[in-house]
Amino acid sequence: MNDSPARLPLRTAAAVKLGNLSSTLSQKMGLGAGGMIGGRVALKLDPQALNRLTQGRRVAVVTGTNGKTTSTMMLARAVSALGEVATNHSGANMPDGHVTALSKQPDAPYAVLECDEGYFPAVAGASNPAVAVILNLSRDQLDRVGEVRTIERSLRDTVTALKDCTVVANCDDVMVTSAAWNAQKVVWVATGTGWHHDSASCPRCGNPIQWQGEHWHCTGCDLARPHPNWITTDEAMITPEHHKVELRLTLPGKFNQANAVMASAAAYALGVPTEEAVRRLRGVSNVSGRYRTIQRNGRSARLLLSKNPAGWSETLTVVKEANHPAVLVINAQEADGRDLSWLWDVPFERMQGRTVIASGERATDLAVRLTYAEVEHTIVPDPLKAIDQMPPGAVEVIANYTAFRDLNARAAADE
């Protein structure tokens, strides 16, 4: 492997330059952060730009339904122990965003790329990653992403064909295990994943999956929980050398502990010592506004992002521990997925007995679900006004994608 990225062909260099110019203009005109448009222009001018920009770098690609942005930031922080890292952990996770991120740091010898699971085959094929991280697979925006078993099969075909790639895979997720089962080199991580609603039957043969404690197996074929190389425990992890390492993360929740162990395993595969990786992960406290706390009219509101049933289930577990009043915010724009049927798979029953406000563009749809969950609530469509109507003190605000994005932007503008 070269010590630095390869020199770009003339066509790619010109495409990147014009793409970066487009990104800068987008920012100056207030049209956006420029994370997508620059890459889009570059790829139009040179369809091979992603392949050319990754040559000579050691690349890690992070994919899955939930936790991609956080895990990507964690992994990039850890890998920075080895040298400069080009990364797109702001969430622009399609090829356009990858090209933009890589072109902004052309001399970085490492790249850590968050990748939408639907684009993973194309991105992995173009970037020839040294490490591929598969976090989890569950239902997400059926009208855009498609059925989870279709995604699993696509990832399975891709990782099986990858050469000289270490696949870091969640062995507590049946879909992920199936996707990584035939890869040439797999590092299995036990994350303690609690969401099993999308894998009652085997993705390979269709027979039932049987669970016995943390272990599971297919009743019709040889697919079963592999022996983990890395193990997530309460506030710590067990390494392949059987060393216990305390995590002591700033970020809340067991799901972030799992993200940290996945990132540590991937960093180790790239050559980062575990203790050094964990030391760097402890400094991650704010991921593109996630977990940020805003002060507003005597209320201290923590902003949490959840986009699908599995993500909401994990987040509701976190907020249940504090039992603060909660504002739940739902939109159904294109980026969220317009189909809101997934609300019925979220265990909102956990919110019973606390002060709850349904908010967002689709607050009434959420209110119907909360009514059936026997959660007393009021409806205030504007999230900031909803926060203002809460009692003074701590408030939990859980929002899906565009609702979270817009709320963050409005809160920043008010500061």
C-alpha positions in Angstrom: 0.0 0.0 0.0 1.3 3.5 -0.9 2.0 6.0 1.9 -0.1 8.6 0.2 -3.1 8.7 -2.3 -2.3 8.2 -5.9 -1.8 11.2 -8.2 -5.1 12.0 -9.9 -5.5 11.7 -13.7 -6.1 15.1 -15.4 -9.8 14.4 -16.0 -10.4 13.5 -12.3 -8.4 16.5 -11.0 -10.4 18.9 -13.2 -13.7 17.2 -12.1 -12.7 17.5 -8.5 -11.7 21.2 -8.8 -15.0 22.1 -10.4 -16.8 20.0 -7.8 -15.1 21.9 -5.0 -16.0 25.2 -6.6 -19.6 24.1 -6.8 -19.5 23.2 -3.1 -18.1 26.5 -2.2 -20.7 28.4 -4.2 -23.5 26.4 -2.6 -22.2 27.4 0.8 -21.8 31.1 0.0 -25.3 31.3 -1.6 -26.8 29.7 1.5 -28.1 26.7 -0.5 -26.7 24.1 1.9 -23.5 22.8 3.4 -22.1 21.7 0.0 -21.6 18.1 1.1 -23.4 16.6 -1.9 -23.3 19.1 -4.8 -19.5 19.1 -5.2 -19.4 15.3 -5.5 -22.4 15.2 -7.8 -20.7 17.6 -10.2 -17.4 15.7 -10.0 -19.1 12.4 -10.7 -20.9 13.9 -13.7 -17.6 15.0 -15.2 -15.8 11.8 -14.2 -17.9 8.7 -13.3 -14.7 7.1 -12.1 -13.9 9.8 -9.6 -14.7 7.7 -6.5 -12.4 4.9 -7.6 -9.6 7.3 -8.5 -9.9 9.3 -5.2 -9.6 6.1 -3.1 -6.6 4.7 -4.9 -3.5 4.6 -2.6 -5.6 5.1 0.6 -6.6 2.5 3.2 -10.3 2.7 3.2 -12.9 1.7 5.7 -16.6 1.7 4.8 -19.3 1.8 7.5 -22.8 0.7 6.7 -26.0 -0.5 8.4 -29.4 0.8 9.3 -28.7 2.6 12.5 -25.5 4.1 14.1 -23.6 4.8 10.9 -22.8 8.5 11.5 -21.8 7.9 15.1 -19.7 4.8 14.3 -18.0 6.6 11.4 -17.0 9.5 13.6 -15.7 7.1 16.2 -13.7 5.1 13.7 -12.3 8.3 12.1 -11.2 9.6 15.5 -9.5 6.3 16.3 -7.8 6.0 12.9 -6.5 9.5 13.2 -3.9 8.0 15.5 -2.2 6.6 12.4 -2.4 9.7 10.2 -4.8 12.1 8.4 -8.2 10.7 7.7 -10.7 11.8 5.0 -14.2 11.2 6.2 -17.9 12.1 5.6 -19.2 11.6 9.1 -21.6 14.6 8.7 -24.1 12.2 7.1 -23.7 12.8 3.3 -23.4 9.0 2.9 -23.9 8.4 -0.8 -21.2 8.5 -3.5 -21.7 12.3 -4.0 -20.8 12.9 -0.4 -17.9 10.4 -0.5 -16.3 12.2 -3.5 -16.8 15.6 -1.7 -15.1 14.4 1.5 -12.2 12.7 -0.3 -11.6 15.7 -2.5 -11.5 18.0 0.5 -8.6 16.0 1.9 -6.7 14.7 -1.1 -3.5 13.9 0.7 -5.1 11.9 3.6 -3.7 8.3 3.5 -6.8 7.0 5.3 -10.5 7.3 4.5 -13.4 6.3 6.7 -16.7 6.5 4.7 -20.2 6.3 6.1 -22.3 4.5 3.4 -26.0 4.2 2.9 -26.7 0.5 2.8 -28.4 0.7 -0.5 -25.2 2.2 -2.1 -22.8 -0.1 -0.3 -22.3 -2.5 -3.3 -21.3 0.4 -5.6 -19.1 2.1 -3.1 -17.3 -1.0 -2.0 -16.8 -2.0 -5.6 -15.2 1.4 -6.4 -13.2 1.9 -3.2 -11.8 -1.7 -2.6 -12.0 -1.2 1.2 -9.5 -2.7 3.6 -12.2 -2.8 6.2 -16.0 -3.0 5.9 -18.1 -2.5 9.0 -21.7 -3.8 9.0 -23.5 -2.6 12.1 -27.1 -3.9 11.9 -29.9 -4.4 9.4 -33.6 -3.6 10.1 -36.6 -2.1 8.4 -36.0 1.5 7.3 -38.0 3.7 4.9 -39.6 0.9 3.0 -40.7 3.3 0.2 -37.1 4.3 -0.4 -34.7 1.6 0.8 -36.8 -1.5 0.2 -37.3 -4.7 2.2 -34.5 -5.6 4.6 -34.0 -9.0 3.1 -33.3 -7.5 -0.2 -30.6 -5.3 1.4 -29.1 -8.3 3.2 -28.8 -10.3 0.0 -27.2 -7.3 -1.8 -24.6 -6.9 1.0 -24.0 -10.6 1.1 -23.1 -10.8 -2.6 -20.9 -7.8 -2.2 -18.8 -8.8 0.8 -18.4 -12.3 -0.4 -16.7 -11.0 -3.5 -14.5 -8.5 -1.7 -10.8 -9.5 -1.7 -8.2 -8.4 1.0 -11.0 -6.9 3.1 -11.7 -7.5 6.8 -15.4 -7.5 7.4 -16.3 -6.4 11.0 -19.8 -7.8 11.6 -22.4 -7.8 14.4 -22.9 -11.4 15.3 -26.0 -10.6 17.4 -27.8 -9.5 14.3 -29.1 -12.4 12.2 -29.3 -10.4 9.0 -25.7 -9.1 9.4 -24.4 -12.5 10.2 -26.0 -13.9 7.1 -24.5 -11.1 5.0 -21.0 -11.7 6.3 -21.2 -15.5 6.6 -19.2 -16.3 3.5 -16.8 -13.3 3.5 -13.1 -14.2 3.2 -12.1 -12.7 6.6 -14.6 -11.8 9.3 -14.2 -10.3 12.7 -17.3 -11.0 14.7 -18.5 -8.5 17.4 -21.1 -9.3 20.1 -23.0 -6.1 20.6 -26.0 -7.3 22.6 -28.4 -6.1 20.0 -31.9 -6.2 21.4 -34.0 -5.7 18.2 -34.9 -9.1 16.6 -38.3 -8.2 15.0 -36.9 -8.3 11.5 -35.3 -11.8 11.7 -37.8 -14.2 13.0 -37.0 -16.4 10.1 -33.7 -17.2 8.3 -32.8 -14.9 5.4 -31.1 -17.9 3.7 -33.6 -20.7 3.9 -36.7 -19.2 5.5 -36.9 -21.5 8.5 -37.5 -20.1 12.0 -34.6 -18.6 14.0 -34.4 -20.1 17.5 -33.0 -18.0 20.4 -31.6 -19.4 23.6 -30.3 -16.5 25.7 -27.7 -14.6 23.6 -27.3 -17.5 21.3 -29.3 -18.2 18.2 -29.4 -20.6 15.3 -31.5 -21.4 12.2 -33.7 -24.5 12.6 -33.2 -25.4 8.9 -29.6 -24.7 7.9 -26.2 -24.1 9.4 -26.5 -20.3 10.0 -25.9 -19.7 13.7 -24.4 -17.1 16.0 -20.6 -17.2 15.4 -18.2 -17.1 18.3 -17.4 -13.4 18.9 -13.9 -12.1 18.7 -14.9 -8.8 20.5 -17.6 -8.7 23.2 -19.6 -5.7 24.4 -20.3 -5.8 28.1 -21.8 -3.2 30.5 -19.6 -0.1 30.1 -16.7 -2.2 28.8 -15.5 -4.6 26.1 -13.6 -7.8 26.0 -10.8 -7.9 23.3 -9.7 -10.9 21.3 -6.8 -11.2 23.7 -9.4 -11.5 26.5 -8.5 -8.1 28.0 -11.3 -6.1 29.6 -11.2 -2.4 28.5 -13.4 0.2 30.2 -15.2 2.4 27.7 -16.3 5.4 29.8 -17.9 7.1 26.9 -19.4 10.6 26.9 -22.3 9.5 24.6 -25.3 7.8 26.3 -26.9 4.4 25.8 -25.9 0.8 25.3 -26.2 1.2 21.5 -23.3 3.7 21.6 -21.3 1.2 23.6 -21.9 -1.2 20.8 -20.9 1.4 18.2 -17.7 2.0 20.1 -16.8 -1.7 20.2 -17.5 -2.0 16.5 -15.3 1.0 15.8 -12.5 -0.3 18.0 -12.6 -3.6 16.2 -12.4 -1.9 12.9 -9.6 0.4 14.1 -7.6 -2.6 15.4 -7.9 -4.2 11.9 -6.3 -1.1 10.5 -3.5 -1.1 13.0 -4.7 1.1 15.9 -3.9 -0.2 19.4 -7.1 -0.8 21.3 -6.3 1.4 24.3 -5.4 4.3 22.0 -8.6 3.9 20.0 -10.8 3.9 23.1 -9.0 6.9 24.5 -10.0 8.8 21.4 -13.6 7.6 21.4 -14.1 9.0 24.8 -13.8 12.5 23.4 -16.8 12.0 21.0 -19.7 14.0 22.6 -21.7 15.6 19.8 -22.3 13.9 16.4 -23.9 16.3 13.9 -26.1 17.7 16.7 -27.1 14.4 18.1 -27.2 14.4 21.9 -26.8 18.2 21.9 -28.6 20.0 24.7 -30.3 23.4 24.0 -31.4 25.9 26.7 -34.7 27.5 26.0 -36.9 29.5 28.3 -35.9 27.6 31.4 -36.0 24.2 29.6 -32.9 22.1 29.0 -33.8 20.1 26.0 -31.6 17.1 24.8 -32.0 16.5 21.1 -32.0 12.8 20.0 -32.3 11.4 16.5 -34.3 8.2 15.7 -35.5 7.2 12.3 -37.0 3.7 12.4 -38.5 1.1 14.8 -35.1 -0.3 15.9 -33.6 3.2 16.5 -36.7 4.4 18.4 -36.7 1.3 20.6 -33.1 1.9 21.6 -33.7 5.7 22.2 -36.8 5.1 24.3 -34.7 2.8 26.5 -32.2 5.6 27.1 -34.9 8.3 27.9 -36.8 5.8 30.1 -33.9 5.8 32.6 -34.4 9.6 33.3 -38.2 9.7 33.0 -38.2 13.3 31.9 -41.0 14.9 29.9 -40.7 14.2 26.2 -41.4 15.9 22.9 -41.8 13.4 20.0 -41.4 14.9 16.5 -42.4 13.2 13.3 -42.1 14.3 9.7 -42.7 12.3 6.6 -40.7 14.1 3.9 -38.8 12.2 1.1 -35.7 11.9 3.2 -37.7 10.4 6.1 -39.8 8.0 4.0 -43.4 8.9 3.4 -44.8 5.6 4.7 -45.5 6.1 8.4 -46.7 2.5 9.1 -43.5 1.9 11.0 -44.8 3.9 13.9 -46.9 0.9 14.9 -43.8 -1.1 15.5 -42.3 1.4 17.9 -42.8 0.4 21.6 -44.3 3.8 22.6 -46.0 2.0 25.5 -42.7 2.7 27.4 -43.8 6.4 27.5 -46.8 5.8 29.7 -47.1 7.9 32.8 -45.0 10.8 31.7 -45.7 14.2 30.1 -45.6 13.7 26.3 -46.3 16.1 23.4 -46.7 14.9 19.8 -45.1 17.3 17.4 -43.9 17.7 13.8 -45.6 17.8 10.4 -47.3 14.5 11.1 -48.1 15.0 14.8 -51.6 13.8 14.3 -50.4 10.4 12.9 -48.1 10.1 15.9 -51.0 11.0 18.2 -53.1 8.2 16.9 -50.3 5.7 17.7 -49.8 7.2 21.1 -53.5 6.9 21.8 -53.4 3.1 21.1 -50.3 2.8 23.2 -52.3 4.5 26.1 -49.8 7.3 26.4 -51.5 10.6 27.5 -50.4 13.4 25.3 -51.1 16.8 23.7 -50.5 17.9 20.1 -48.3 20.9 19.4 -47.1 20.8 15.7 -44.2 23.3 16.2 -41.4 21.5 18.1 -39.9 24.7 19.7 -43.4 25.7 20.9 -43.8 22.2 22.2 -40.6 22.5 24.3 -41.8 25.9 25.6 -45.0 24.2 26.9 -43.1 21.7 28.9 -42.5 22.3 32.7 -39.2 24.1 33.3 -36.2 21.7 33.6 -35.0 18.7 31.6 -36.9 17.7 28.4 -36.1 14.9 26.0 -36.7 15.7 22.3 -36.8 12.7 20.0 -37.2 13.4 16.3 -36.9 11.6 13.0 -34.5 12.8 10.2 -35.8 16.0 8.7 -37.6 17.0 11.9 -34.3 16.7 13.8 -32.4 18.5 11.0 -34.8 21.4 11.0 -35.0 21.6 14.8 -31.2 21.8 15.0 -31.1 24.6 12.4 -33.8 26.6 14.1 -32.2 26.2 17.6 -28.8 27.3 16.2 -30.4 30.3 14.6 -32.0 31.3 18.0 -28.6 31.1 19.8 
